[in-house]
Amino acid sequence: MKKRYRLVRRGERNTFYCFDTHTKKRETLRTSKAADARRLVDVRNEAVRHPSMNLQIAQVYLQHADSALAARTWQGVLSAAFFLASSQVGHWLGTFIFDRQYVRSERVRFSPIAIC
C-alpha cells in the first residue's frame, strides 16, 4: 500500500514538512530534527491505515493522562456547570442542563462518563 504522507525538507530553512499525496498540500511539522519528523509522518500514515486502532491508542493516552477520568460521573459535570453559573454562558448552560427531565434522573446523574 502506498503511503499517503511523505516527509519533505526545505533547503535553507532546515524545517521538515509533511506532504499529503491526496490533497497535494504541505504542512509544517515544526521541527528540524529528522528523527522527530520521521516519527510524526509515520504516526500520520499509521492513523490512515488503522483508524480504529488510532482511537484505542488515544483512549489509552487519555486514561493515563487523567486517572480520575474513569471514576467521573455526570453529577460532576452538572456541578461544574452550576459552578460556572456566575458567567452568562455558564448560566445559560446550567439552565439548559438542569431544565432537562432526563438529567434529573438518578440513573443518569450517577452513571459514569464512559469514553472507553
Helices and strands as residue ranges (DSSP letters): E 5-9, E 16-20, E 25-28, H 34-49, H 51-65, G 67-71, H 74-83, G 84-86, H 88-98, H 101-104, H 106-109
